Amino acid sequence: MTKTPPLSPPDTPMLPTLPTELAVRVSRWSGFALAALLGAGLVSCGWLLCSGKVQMLPPKLTRDAALHGAVTHHIAKQLSDAWFPERAADLERGASWLLFHDAGPRVRVGCPGWLFLNDELEVHDQAQAHAAAKARAVIDIQQRLRKRGIRLLVAVVPDKSRIAAAELCGVDRPAQLAPRAADWIAALQQAGVPAVNLAPVLQPLGAAAYLRTDTHWNETGARAAAQAIAAQVQAMGIQATPRTVFDVHAGAPARRPGDLVHLAGIDWLPLDLQPKPEIVAATQVSARQDPPAGGDSLDDLFGNANLPDVALIGTSFSRNSNFLGFLQAALGAPVGSFAKDGGAFSGSANEYFANRAFSQTPPKLLIWEIPERDLQTAYEPIGLK
């Protein structure tokens, strides 16, 4: 016969395990440390609030932004700039990089030495609606400029993750982003807006067109883009003036800090612990100073003879890797640059159209450089009357 195992007494209470004496001592000091840490953060943020340096509401608050947490995000971003949160964030970012090779929420780590901006890989809510709104805005601006005798040329800079895809090494680029730039440019061209897709120009260069630890193109990519834009200007039947000869000289090699290293919060680490730095020989492009060929003219007397009739608006791509210099050399004429770091889609355009340079000395041609990653973000209106 099979013996029935004895039943355990019902509802036998489980006695908790008592902490060791060491655990009791350590927990006390851990509590003190946590309280000190929270207190320091509270004092640091409180000082920032009381100093009046925190703007409680964003400059431009929309209903959509408020519903999606823009107000709290705006305040949290400002509070994170206090001294203590900044130092704590530096330590956390450094430890994450050294222990796990993690570059934080805004930077993705690709193949060895390669970093990518996460903004390029983000699939936005209402992406198609935002892209359509921006296309309509560009078409409307082109029509308004045409009434003033100003031509418009749009140039779309492809994502680094698109062109240097061979260096992603496991970083996922969503398939729905594949037609993003081409579809948007096609919409402009169908409406009669001249637009250059720089992806086919840079694609043959691949990774050789972009910096490893920076969001931007390198001089190879910038030069190729500038030449493609100049060719489109010529195809439009436009000759930029005043005609100028530019001398191009290679500079001495020097270390170029990458903006993605800074964005990852690890630029404070020793160089040996950061991603391998890039050595770049920056090119110098300068206008040759030739004596004037003729006598004074009415334009000379009022200082207008040598003003460029081509203007450039856009983002930090126009301000990096000597793109402006290469564009001027390719056009054979100076270009007035009004590009803005962090300008995204609307920032540089809004500042330029409100500038006296536009109202008093308008160009004959406006070149508008737009990064692909900004095509499907929320549209901020552009003021051009």
Contacts in CASP RR format, 6 or more apart in sequence:
PFRMAT RR
TARGET T0000
AUTHOR 0000-0000-0000
METHOD contacts of the structure
MODEL  1
MTKTPPLSPPDTPMLPTLPTELAVRVSRWSGFALAALLGAGLVSCGWLLC
SGKVQMLPPKLTRDAALHGAVTHHIAKQLSDAWFPERAADLERGASWLLF
HDAGPRVRVGCPGWLFLNDELEVHDQAQAHAAAKARAVIDIQQRLRKRGI
RLLVAVVPDKSRIAAAELCGVDRPAQLAPRAADWIAALQQAGVPAVNLAP
VLQPLGAAAYLRTDTHWNETGARAAAQAIAAQVQAMGIQATPRTVFDVHA
GAPARRPGDLVHLAGIDWLPLDLQPKPEIVAATQVSARQDPPAGGDSLDD
LFGNANLPDVALIGTSFSRNSNFLGFLQAALGAPVGSFAKDGGAFSGSAN
EYFANRAFSQTPPKLLIWEIPERDLQTAYEPIGLK
19 27 0 8 1.000
40 84 0 8 1.000
41 82 0 8 1.000
41 84 0 8 1.000
41 85 0 8 1.000
41 88 0 8 1.000
43 84 0 8 1.000
44 82 0 8 1.000
44 83 0 8 1.000
44 84 0 8 1.000
44 85 0 8 1.000
45 79 0 8 1.000
45 82 0 8 1.000
45 84 0 8 1.000
45 85 0 8 1.000
46 82 0 8 1.000
47 82 0 8 1.000
48 54 0 8 1.000
48 78 0 8 1.000
48 79 0 8 1.000
48 81 0 8 1.000
48 82 0 8 1.000
49 79 0 8 1.000
53 78 0 8 1.000
54 75 0 8 1.000
54 78 0 8 1.000
54 79 0 8 1.000
55 74 0 8 1.000
55 78 0 8 1.000
56 71 0 8 1.000
56 75 0 8 1.000
57 71 0 8 1.000
57 74 0 8 1.000
58 65 0 8 1.000
58 70 0 8 1.000
58 71 0 8 1.000
58 74 0 8 1.000
60 380 0 8 1.000
61 70 0 8 1.000
61 71 0 8 1.000
62 70 0 8 1.000
64 378 0 8 1.000
65 71 0 8 1.000
65 378 0 8 1.000
79 85 0 8 1.000
80 86 0 8 1.000
80 89 0 8 1.000
89 265 0 8 1.000
90 265 0 8 1.000
90 268 0 8 1.000
93 104 0 8 1.000
93 264 0 8 1.000
93 265 0 8 1.000
93 266 0 8 1.000
94 265 0 8 1.000
94 266 0 8 1.000
94 269 0 8 1.000
96 102 0 8 1.000
96 103 0 8 1.000
96 104 0 8 1.000
97 103 0 8 1.000
97 264 0 8 1.000
97 266 0 8 1.000
97 269 0 8 1.000
97 273 0 8 1.000
98 269 0 8 1.000
98 273 0 8 1.000
101 109 0 8 1.000
102 109 0 8 1.000
103 109 0 8 1.000
103 115 0 8 1.000
103 260 0 8 1.000
103 264 0 8 1.000
103 266 0 8 1.000
104 264 0 8 1.000
104 265 0 8 1.000
105 118 0 8 1.000
106 117 0 8 1.000
106 118 0 8 1.000
106 119 0 8 1.000
106 263 0 8 1.000
106 264 0 8 1.000
107 115 0 8 1.000
107 116 0 8 1.000
107 117 0 8 1.000
107 118 0 8 1.000
107 260 0 8 1.000
107 263 0 8 1.000
107 264 0 8 1.000
108 115 0 8 1.000
108 116 0 8 1.000
108 117 0 8 1.000
108 118 0 8 1.000
108 121 0 8 1.000
108 171 0 8 1.000
109 115 0 8 1.000
109 116 0 8 1.000
109 171 0 8 1.000
110 116 0 8 1.000
110 167 0 8 1.000
110 168 0 8 1.000
110 169 0 8 1.000
110 170 0 8 1.000
110 171 0 8 1.000
111 166 0 8 1.000
111 167 0 8 1.000
111 168 0 8 1.000
111 169 0 8 1.000
112 169 0 8 1.000
112 276 0 8 1.000
113 212 0 8 1.000
113 213 0 8 1.000
113 275 0 8 1.000
113 276 0 8 1.000
114 164 0 8 1.000
114 167 0 8 1.000
114 168 0 8 1.000
114 169 0 8 1.000
114 207 0 8 1.000
114 212 0 8 1.000
114 213 0 8 1.000
115 212 0 8 1.000
115 213 0 8 1.000
115 214 0 8 1.000
115 260 0 8 1.000
115 261 0 8 1.000
115 264 0 8 1.000
115 275 0 8 1.000
116 160 0 8 1.000
116 161 0 8 1.000
116 164 0 8 1.000
116 168 0 8 1.000
116 171 0 8 1.000
116 260 0 8 1.000
117 160 0 8 1.000
117 161 0 8 1.000
117 215 0 8 1.000
117 260 0 8 1.000
117 263 0 8 1.000
117 373 0 8 1.000
119 373 0 8 1.000
120 159 0 8 1.000
120 160 0 8 1.000
120 161 0 8 1.000
120 162 0 8 1.000
120 173 0 8 1.000
120 372 0 8 1.000
120 373 0 8 1.000
121 161 0 8 1.000
121 171 0 8 1.000
121 172 0 8 1.000
121 173 0 8 1.000
121 174 0 8 1.000
121 177 0 8 1.000
122 373 0 8 1.000
123 174 0 8 1.000
123 176 0 8 1.000
123 177 0 8 1.000
124 130 0 8 1.000
124 376 0 8 1.000
124 377 0 8 1.000
124 378 0 8 1.000
126 378 0 8 1.000
127 376 0 8 1.000
128 376 0 8 1.000
130 375 0 8 1.000
130 376 0 8 1.000
130 377 0 8 1.000
130 378 0 8 1.000
130 379 0 8 1.000
131 180 0 8 1.000
131 183 0 8 1.000
131 184 0 8 1.000
131 375 0 8 1.000
131 376 0 8 1.000
132 187 0 8 1.000
133 379 0 8 1.000
134 184 0 8 1.000
134 345 0 8 1.000
134 375 0 8 1.000
134 379 0 8 1.000
135 184 0 8 1.000
135 187 0 8 1.000
135 188 0 8 1.000
135 191 0 8 1.000
137 379 0 8 1.000
137 381 0 8 1.000
137 382 0 8 1.000
138 152 0 8 1.000
138 154 0 8 1.000
138 188 0 8 1.000
138 193 0 8 1.000
138 368 0 8 1.000
139 188 0 8 1.000
139 191 0 8 1.000
139 192 0 8 1.000
139 193 0 8 1.000
141 152 0 8 1.000
141 349 0 8 1.000
141 382 0 8 1.000
141 384 0 8 1.000
142 152 0 8 1.000
142 191 0 8 1.000
142 192 0 8 1.000
142 193 0 8 1.000
144 384 0 8 1.000
144 385 0 8 1.000
145 151 0 8 1.000
145 152 0 8 1.000
145 366 0 8 1.000
145 384 0 8 1.000
146 152 0 8 1.000
148 362 0 8 1.000
149 362 0 8 1.000
149 364 0 8 1.000
150 362 0 8 1.000
150 363 0 8 1.000
150 364 0 8 1.000
150 365 0 8 1.000
150 366 0 8 1.000
151 194 0 8 1.000
151 236 0 8 1.000
151 238 0 8 1.000
151 364 0 8 1.000
151 365 0 8 1.000
151 366 0 8 1.000
152 193 0 8 1.000
152 194 0 8 1.000
152 365 0 8 1.000
152 366 0 8 1.000
152 368 0 8 1.000
153 194 0 8 1.000
153 195 0 8 1.000
153 196 0 8 1.000
153 229 0 8 1.000
153 232 0 8 1.000
153 233 0 8 1.000
153 236 0 8 1.000
153 365 0 8 1.000
153 366 0 8 1.000
153 367 0 8 1.000
153 368 0 8 1.000
154 185 0 8 1.000
154 188 0 8 1.000
154 193 0 8 1.000
154 194 0 8 1.000
154 195 0 8 1.000
154 196 0 8 1.000
154 368 0 8 1.000
154 370 0 8 1.000
155 195 0 8 1.000
155 196 0 8 1.000
155 198 0 8 1.000
155 225 0 8 1.000
155 229 0 8 1.000
155 232 0 8 1.000
155 367 0 8 1.000
155 368 0 8 1.000
155 369 0 8 1.000
155 370 0 8 1.000
156 181 0 8 1.000
156 184 0 8 1.000
156 185 0 8 1.000
156 195 0 8 1.000
156 196 0 8 1.000
156 197 0 8 1.000
156 198 0 8 1.000
156 199 0 8 1.000
156 370 0 8 1.000
156 371 0 8 1.000
156 372 0 8 1.000
156 375 0 8 1.000
157 198 0 8 1.000
157 217 0 8 1.000
157 225 0 8 1.000
157 315 0 8 1.000
157 317 0 8 1.000
157 369 0 8 1.000
157 370 0 8 1.000
157 371 0 8 1.000
157 372 0 8 1.000
158 181 0 8 1.000
158 197 0 8 1.000
158 198 0 8 1.000
158 199 0 8 1.000
158 202 0 8 1.000
158 203 0 8 1.000
158 372 0 8 1.000
159 177 0 8 1.000
159 371 0 8 1.000
159 372 0 8 1.000
159 373 0 8 1.000
160 210 0 8 1.000
160 215 0 8 1.000
160 216 0 8 1.000
160 217 0 8 1.000
161 168 0 8 1.000
161 171 0 8 1.000
161 173 0 8 1.000
162 173 0 8 1.000
162 177 0 8 1.000
162 181 0 8 1.000
162 199 0 8 1.000
162 372 0 8 1.000
163 199 0 8 1.000
163 202 0 8 1.000
163 203 0 8 1.000
163 205 0 8 1.000
163 206 0 8 1.000
163 207 0 8 1.000
163 209 0 8 1.000
163 210 0 8 1.000
164 206 0 8 1.000
164 207 0 8 1.000
164 209 0 8 1.000
164 210 0 8 1.000
165 173 0 8 1.000
166 206 0 8 1.000
166 207 0 8 1.000
167 207 0 8 1.000
167 212 0 8 1.000
180 372 0 8 1.000
180 375 0 8 1.000
180 376 0 8 1.000
181 197 0 8 1.000
181 199 0 8 1.000
181 372 0 8 1.000
181 375 0 8 1.000
182 197 0 8 1.000
182 199 0 8 1.000
184 375 0 8 1.000
185 195 0 8 1.000
185 196 0 8 1.000
185 197 0 8 1.000
188 195 0 8 1.000
189 195 0 8 1.000
194 232 0 8 1.000
194 236 0 8 1.000
196 228 0 8 1.000
196 229 0 8 1.000
196 232 0 8 1.000
198 225 0 8 1.000
198 228 0 8 1.000
198 229 0 8 1.000
199 372 0 8 1.000
201 224 0 8 1.000
201 225 0 8 1.000
201 228 0 8 1.000
202 209 0 8 1.000
202 217 0 8 1.000
202 221 0 8 1.000
202 224 0 8 1.000
202 225 0 8 1.000
205 220 0 8 1.000
205 221 0 8 1.000
205 224 0 8 1.000
208 218 0 8 1.000
208 220 0 8 1.000
208 221 0 8 1.000
209 217 0 8 1.000
209 218 0 8 1.000
209 220 0 8 1.000
209 221 0 8 1.000
209 224 0 8 1.000
210 216 0 8 1.000
210 217 0 8 1.000
210 218 0 8 1.000
210 221 0 8 1.000
211 217 0 8 1.000
211 218 0 8 1.000
211 256 0 8 1.000
211 258 0 8 1.000
211 278 0 8 1.000
211 280 0 8 1.000
211 321 0 8 1.000
212 275 0 8 1.000
212 276 0 8 1.000
212 278 0 8 1.000
213 258 0 8 1.000
213 260 0 8 1.000
213 261 0 8 1.000
213 275 0 8 1.000
213 276 0 8 1.000
213 277 0 8 1.000
213 278 0 8 1.000
214 256 0 8 1.000
214 258 0 8 1.000
214 259 0 8 1.000
214 260 0 8 1.000
214 278 0 8 1.000
214 320 0 8 1.000
215 259 0 8 1.000
215 260 0 8 1.000
215 316 0 8 1.000
216 259 0 8 1.000
216 316 0 8 1.000
216 317 0 8 1.000
216 320 0 8 1.000
216 321 0 8 1.000
217 225 0 8 1.000
217 317 0 8 1.000
217 320 0 8 1.000
217 321 0 8 1.000
217 323 0 8 1.000
218 280 0 8 1.000
218 321 0 8 1.000
219 280 0 8 1.000
219 282 0 8 1.000
219 283 0 8 1.000
219 321 0 8 1.000
219 322 0 8 1.000
219 326 0 8 1.000
221 321 0 8 1.000
222 317 0 8 1.000
222 320 0 8 1.000
222 321 0 8 1.000
222 322 0 8 1.000
222 323 0 8 1.000
222 326 0 8 1.000
223 322 0 8 1.000
223 326 0 8 1.000
225 323 0 8 1.000
225 326 0 8 1.000
226 323 0 8 1.000
226 325 0 8 1.000
226 326 0 8 1.000
226 327 0 8 1.000
226 329 0 8 1.000
226 330 0 8 1.000
227 326 0 8 1.000
227 330 0 8 1.000
229 327 0 8 1.000
229 330 0 8 1.000
229 367 0 8 1.000
230 327 0 8 1.000
230 330 0 8 1.000
230 331 0 8 1.000
233 240 0 8 1.000
233 310 0 8 1.000
233 331 0 8 1.000
233 365 0 8 1.000
233 367 0 8 1.000
236 365 0 8 1.000
238 364 0 8 1.000
238 365 0 8 1.000
239 333 0 8 1.000
240 308 0 8 1.000
240 309 0 8 1.000
240 310 0 8 1.000
240 331 0 8 1.000
240 332 0 8 1.000
240 333 0 8 1.000
240 335 0 8 1.000
240 365 0 8 1.000
241 308 0 8 1.000
241 309 0 8 1.000
241 333 0 8 1.000
242 305 0 8 1.000
242 306 0 8 1.000
242 307 0 8 1.000
242 308 0 8 1.000
242 333 0 8 1.000
242 334 0 8 1.000
243 332 0 8 1.000
243 333 0 8 1.000
244 287 0 8 1.000
244 288 0 8 1.000
244 328 0 8 1.000
244 332 0 8 1.000
244 333 0 8 1.000
244 334 0 8 1.000
245 287 0 8 1.000
245 288 0 8 1.000
245 290 0 8 1.000
245 332 0 8 1.000
246 285 0 8 1.000
246 286 0 8 1.000
246 287 0 8 1.000
246 288 0 8 1.000
246 325 0 8 1.000
246 328 0 8 1.000
246 329 0 8 1.000
246 332 0 8 1.000
247 285 0 8 1.000
247 286 0 8 1.000
247 287 0 8 1.000
247 288 0 8 1.000
248 283 0 8 1.000
248 284 0 8 1.000
248 285 0 8 1.000
248 329 0 8 1.000
249 283 0 8 1.000
249 284 0 8 1.000
249 285 0 8 1.000
249 286 0 8 1.000
250 281 0 8 1.000
250 283 0 8 1.000
250 284 0 8 1.000
251 281 0 8 1.000
251 282 0 8 1.000
251 283 0 8 1.000
251 284 0 8 1.000
252 281 0 8 1.000
253 279 0 8 1.000
253 280 0 8 1.000
253 281 0 8 1.000
254 279 0 8 1.000
254 280 0 8 1.000
254 281 0 8 1.000
254 282 0 8 1.000
255 277 0 8 1.000
255 278 0 8 1.000
255 279 0 8 1.000
255 280 0 8 1.000
256 277 0 8 1.000
256 278 0 8 1.000
256 279 0 8 1.000
256 280 0 8 1.000
256 282 0 8 1.000
257 267 0 8 1.000
257 277 0 8 1.000
258 267 0 8 1.000
258 277 0 8 1.000
258 278 0 8 1.000
261 267 0 8 1.000
261 274 0 8 1.000
261 275 0 8 1.000
266 273 0 8 1.000
266 274 0 8 1.000
267 274 0 8 1.000
271 277 0 8 1.000
282 322 0 8 1.000
283 322 0 8 1.000
283 326 0 8 1.000
285 322 0 8 1.000
285 325 0 8 1.000
285 326 0 8 1.000
285 328 0 8 1.000
285 329 0 8 1.000
287 328 0 8 1.000
287 334 0 8 1.000
292 300 0 8 1.000
297 305 0 8 1.000
299 305 0 8 1.000
304 361 0 8 1.000
307 361 0 8 1.000
308 333 0 8 1.000
308 334 0 8 1.000
308 335 0 8 1.000
308 336 0 8 1.000
308 363 0 8 1.000
309 333 0 8 1.000
309 363 0 8 1.000
309 364 0 8 1.000
309 365 0 8 1.000
310 331 0 8 1.000
310 333 0 8 1.000
310 334 0 8 1.000
310 335 0 8 1.000
310 336 0 8 1.000
310 363 0 8 1.000
310 364 0 8 1.000
310 365 0 8 1.000
310 366 0 8 1.000
310 367 0 8 1.000
311 335 0 8 1.000
311 336 0 8 1.000
311 337 0 8 1.000
311 338 0 8 1.000
311 352 0 8 1.000
311 357 0 8 1.000
311 358 0 8 1.000
311 363 0 8 1.000
311 365 0 8 1.000
311 366 0 8 1.000
311 367 0 8 1.000
312 318 0 8 1.000
312 324 0 8 1.000
312 327 0 8 1.000
312 335 0 8 1.000
312 336 0 8 1.000
312 337 0 8 1.000
312 338 0 8 1.000
312 339 0 8 1.000
312 366 0 8 1.000
312 367 0 8 1.000
312 369 0 8 1.000
313 338 0 8 1.000
313 339 0 8 1.000
313 340 0 8 1.000
313 348 0 8 1.000
313 349 0 8 1.000
313 352 0 8 1.000
313 366 0 8 1.000
313 367 0 8 1.000
313 368 0 8 1.000
313 369 0 8 1.000
314 338 0 8 1.000
314 339 0 8 1.000
314 340 0 8 1.000
314 343 0 8 1.000
314 348 0 8 1.000
314 349 0 8 1.000
314 368 0 8 1.000
314 369 0 8 1.000
314 370 0 8 1.000
315 339 0 8 1.000
315 340 0 8 1.000
315 341 0 8 1.000
315 342 0 8 1.000
315 343 0 8 1.000
315 344 0 8 1.000
315 348 0 8 1.000
315 369 0 8 1.000
315 370 0 8 1.000
315 371 0 8 1.000
315 374 0 8 1.000
316 339 0 8 1.000
316 340 0 8 1.000
316 341 0 8 1.000
316 342 0 8 1.000
316 343 0 8 1.000
317 323 0 8 1.000
317 339 0 8 1.000
317 369 0 8 1.000
317 371 0 8 1.000
318 324 0 8 1.000
318 337 0 8 1.000
318 339 0 8 1.000
318 369 0 8 1.000
319 337 0 8 1.000
319 339 0 8 1.000
319 341 0 8 1.000
324 335 0 8 1.000
324 337 0 8 1.000
324 339 0 8 1.000
327 335 0 8 1.000
327 367 0 8 1.000
328 334 0 8 1.000
328 335 0 8 1.000
335 367 0 8 1.000
336 363 0 8 1.000
338 348 0 8 1.000
338 351 0 8 1.000
338 352 0 8 1.000
338 355 0 8 1.000
338 357 0 8 1.000
339 348 0 8 1.000
339 369 0 8 1.000
340 347 0 8 1.000
340 348 0 8 1.000
340 351 0 8 1.000
344 371 0 8 1.000
344 374 0 8 1.000
344 377 0 8 1.000
344 380 0 8 1.000
345 370 0 8 1.000
345 374 0 8 1.000
345 375 0 8 1.000
345 377 0 8 1.000
345 379 0 8 1.000
345 380 0 8 1.000
346 379 0 8 1.000
346 380 0 8 1.000
346 381 0 8 1.000
346 382 0 8 1.000
347 380 0 8 1.000
349 368 0 8 1.000
349 382 0 8 1.000
349 384 0 8 1.000
350 380 0 8 1.000
350 382 0 8 1.000
350 383 0 8 1.000
352 358 0 8 1.000
353 382 0 8 1.000
353 383 0 8 1.000
353 384 0 8 1.000
354 383 0 8 1.000
END
